[in-house]
């Protein structure tokens, strides 16, 4: 009887392992199929962390269009000129500012530009810490999503995000994903000496080496971040970027409070010269 139970347990473990790996293989093949069918041999994603100032400006000003805001105007210029697309990762509150009470009159305009401009959760505030289990994280995340739905519309939101300090425990992830709008991907750090969320050392090393890691247990995609724009010298932008020209997947980011439009414009120019296509990471996987 004990032998039969042992055999059954071994068989169940094997089937579970097989199921995980079938799912894992399916997801990776799905990603490859999208890339091949859309002729995306080299893709780039540009994002802007710590975003809140644009919403503060929309509250204080009485614009007819969101593109009267200086930052959004310049991002649109780079989209129109280079085809660039952007994701802005947003604080609910930061540095005495909050997204609360941002006018909702621009929602339709945000959604009509959501094919190239997305928004995602960065943290509730710069004082939020998600590396250790946080009983408030689900409520904070859901409050952010509901507020942003009113401001920019659900079409403008993405579940592929970069969290502040690259911190998130596995329990916090599971708490967040009890909400309807789930996290489906995480953008990692730009150096290999920083821990990426809840990944193990081995998983972290794999991500940094191969640019991509799929956690089949939680159905989460991880992307390594390649370039922090602040670290690119103003006087040798293209020379430094040439070190990355053989990298087929470039994840690039900066911060709203340190946004350098000259650098960003030169980076977009270089990406076009190197035949990169701009794409949101979620397009390479399913959001569902």
C-alpha positions in Angstrom: 0.0 0.0 0.0 2.8 2.4 1.0 4.7 1.5 -2.2 1.5 2.3 -4.3 1.1 5.7 -2.6 4.8 6.5 -3.2 4.5 5.6 -6.9 1.4 7.8 -7.1 3.1 10.7 -5.5 6.1 10.4 -7.8 3.8 10.2 -10.9 1.8 13.3 -9.7 5.1 15.2 -9.2 6.3 14.3 -12.6 3.0 15.3 -14.2 3.1 18.6 -12.3 6.6 19.3 -13.4 5.7 18.4 -17.0 2.7 20.7 -16.9 4.9 23.6 -15.7 7.4 23.0 -18.4 4.8 22.7 -21.1 3.3 26.0 -20.0 6.8 27.5 -19.9 7.7 26.3 -23.3 4.3 27.5 -24.7 4.8 31.0 -23.3 8.3 31.3 -24.7 7.2 29.9 -28.1 4.3 32.3 -28.1 6.8 35.1 -27.6 9.1 33.9 -30.4 6.1 33.6 -32.7 5.0 37.2 -32.1 8.5 38.5 -32.7 8.9 36.5 -36.0 5.4 37.3 -37.3 5.9 41.0 -36.7 9.5 41.1 -38.0 10.8 42.4 -34.7 14.4 41.2 -34.8 15.5 44.2 -32.6 13.1 46.0 -30.3 13.5 48.8 -27.8 11.3 50.0 -24.9 11.8 53.4 -23.3 10.3 54.2 -19.9 10.2 57.0 -17.4 10.1 56.3 -13.7 9.0 58.5 -10.7 6.3 60.2 -12.8 4.0 62.6 -11.1 4.9 66.1 -12.3 2.8 65.8 -15.5 -0.3 65.2 -13.5 0.5 68.0 -11.1 0.9 70.3 -14.1 -2.5 69.2 -15.6 -4.1 70.1 -12.2 -2.6 73.5 -12.1 -3.0 74.5 -15.7 -6.1 74.7 -17.9 -4.8 73.1 -21.0 -7.1 72.3 -23.9 -4.8 69.4 -24.8 -2.4 67.2 -22.7 0.3 68.0 -25.2 0.5 71.6 -23.9 2.4 70.0 -21.1 6.1 70.3 -21.8 7.0 66.7 -21.2 4.1 65.2 -23.1 4.7 67.6 -25.9 8.3 66.5 -26.3 7.5 62.8 -26.1 4.9 63.3 -28.8 7.5 65.0 -30.9 9.8 62.0 -30.6 6.9 59.7 -31.3 6.0 61.6 -34.5 9.6 61.9 -35.7 11.0 58.5 -34.7 8.0 56.3 -34.0 9.1 56.1 -30.4 6.8 54.8 -27.8 7.0 55.4 -24.0 5.7 54.0 -20.7 5.6 56.3 -17.7 5.7 54.6 -14.2 3.8 56.7 -11.8 3.8 57.4 -8.0 0.4 57.9 -6.4 2.0 60.5 -4.2 5.5 61.8 -4.2 7.4 64.9 -3.0 4.2 66.6 -1.7 2.3 65.9 -4.9 -0.5 63.4 -5.6 -2.4 62.2 -8.7 -5.6 62.7 -6.8 -7.9 65.4 -8.3 -6.2 65.3 -11.6 -8.8 66.5 -14.2 -10.5 63.6 -15.9 -11.3 65.7 -19.0 -8.2 64.4 -20.8 -9.1 60.8 -20.5 -10.3 60.4 -24.1 -7.1 62.1 -25.4 -4.9 59.9 -23.3 -6.7 56.8 -24.6 -6.5 58.0 -28.2 -2.7 58.1 -27.8 -2.5 54.8 -25.9 -0.9 53.0 -28.8 2.4 54.8 -28.0 1.9 56.2 -24.5 1.2 53.9 -21.5 1.2 54.3 -17.7 1.9 51.8 -15.0 2.3 51.5 -11.2 5.7 52.4 -9.7 4.7 52.6 -6.0 2.2 54.3 -3.8 4.9 56.6 -2.7 8.7 56.8 -2.3 8.2 55.7 1.3 6.5 52.4 0.2 8.6 49.3 0.7 7.5 46.1 -1.1 10.5 43.9 -0.6 9.0 42.6 2.6 5.4 41.5 2.9 3.2 44.6 3.1 -0.5 44.2 4.2 -1.4 47.4 2.5 0.0 46.7 -1.0 -3.2 45.3 -2.6 -5.3 48.3 -1.5 -2.5 50.7 -2.5 -2.2 49.1 -6.0 -6.0 49.0 -6.5 -6.4 52.6 -5.4 -3.8 53.6 -7.9 -5.4 51.6 -10.7 -8.9 53.0 -10.1 -7.6 56.6 -9.9 -5.6 56.2 -13.1 -8.6 54.6 -15.0 -10.4 57.9 -14.4 -7.4 60.1 -15.5 -5.9 58.2 -18.4 -8.4 55.4 -19.1 -7.9 51.7 -18.8 -6.6 51.4 -22.4 -3.6 53.5 -21.3 -2.6 51.2 -18.5 -0.1 48.4 -18.6 0.6 45.4 -16.3 4.3 45.2 -17.3 5.8 47.5 -14.7 9.0 48.6 -13.0 8.6 49.0 -9.2 10.5 51.5 -7.1 13.8 50.0 -6.0 13.1 46.8 -8.0 11.5 45.5 -4.8 8.6 43.0 -4.6 8.1 39.9 -2.4 6.3 36.9 -3.9 3.6 37.2 -1.3 3.1 40.9 -2.3 2.8 39.9 -5.9 0.1 37.4 -5.1 -1.8 40.0 -3.0 -1.7 42.5 -5.9 -2.8 39.9 -8.4 -6.0 39.2 -6.5 -7.1 42.5 -8.1 -8.7 42.5 -11.6 -5.9 44.4 -13.2 -2.9 42.2 -12.7 0.9 42.5 -12.9 2.0 40.3 -15.9 5.6 41.5 -16.2 8.4 43.2 -14.3 11.3 45.2 -15.6 14.5 44.5 -13.7 17.5 46.5 -12.7 20.2 47.8 -15.0 23.1 46.3 -13.0 23.7 42.7 -11.9 24.6 43.6 -8.3 21.0 44.6 -7.5 18.4 42.0 -6.6 15.4 41.9 -8.9 12.2 41.5 -6.9 11.8 38.0 -5.5 14.1 36.2 -7.9 16.8 33.9 -6.5 20.5 34.6 -7.1 20.5 32.0 -9.9 17.4 33.4 -11.5 18.7 36.9 -11.2 22.0 35.9 -12.9 20.0 34.2 -15.7 17.9 37.4 -16.3 21.0 39.6 -16.5 22.8 37.2 -18.8 19.9 36.4 -21.2 17.8 39.6 -20.8 14.6 37.6 -20.3 13.2 35.2 -17.6 9.8 33.6 -17.3 8.5 32.6 -13.9 6.1 29.9 -14.8 4.9 29.4 -11.2 3.4 32.9 -11.1 3.1 33.5 -14.8 5.3 36.6 -14.7 7.7 37.7 -17.4 11.0 39.5 -16.3 13.0 41.8 -18.6 16.5 42.9 -17.9 17.0 46.7 -18.1 20.0 47.6 -20.2 20.5 51.4 -20.1 19.9 54.0 -17.4 20.0 57.2 -19.4 21.5 59.2 -16.5 24.7 57.0 -16.9 25.1 58.0 -20.6 27.6 60.8 -21.0 26.2 63.9 -22.7 29.3 64.2 -24.8 29.6 60.7 -26.2 26.0 59.4 -26.4 26.2 57.5 -29.7 29.7 56.1 -28.9 28.4 54.7 -25.7 25.3 53.3 -27.3 27.3 51.5 -29.9 28.3 49.0 -27.2 24.7 47.8 -27.3 24.1 47.6 -31.0 24.3 43.8 -31.1 21.7 43.5 -28.3 18.4 42.6 -29.9 16.3 43.7 -26.9 17.0 47.1 -25.3 15.2 48.2 -22.2 16.0 51.8 -21.6 14.8 54.1 -18.7 15.2 57.4 -17.0 13.4 59.4 -14.3 10.9 62.2 -14.8 12.7 64.5 -12.4 15.9 64.0 -14.3 14.6 63.9 -17.9 17.1 65.1 -20.4 15.3 65.7 -23.7 18.6 66.2 -25.7 19.8 62.7 -24.6 16.5 61.1 -25.2 16.2 62.6 -28.7 19.7 61.3 -29.6 18.9 57.9 -28.2 15.8 57.7 -30.4 17.8 58.8 -33.4 20.4 56.1 -32.7 17.7 53.4 -32.3 16.3 54.3 -35.7 19.8 54.2 -37.3 20.3 50.7 -35.8 16.9 49.5 -37.1 15.3 48.9 -33.8 11.5 48.7 -33.6 9.8 50.3 -30.7 7.5 48.0 -28.8 5.8 47.6 -25.4 7.0 44.4 -23.7 3.4 43.3 -23.1 2.9 43.1 -26.9 5.4 40.2 -26.8 3.3 38.3 -24.3 -0.3 38.0 -23.5 -1.7 40.4 -20.9 -4.3 37.8 -20.0 
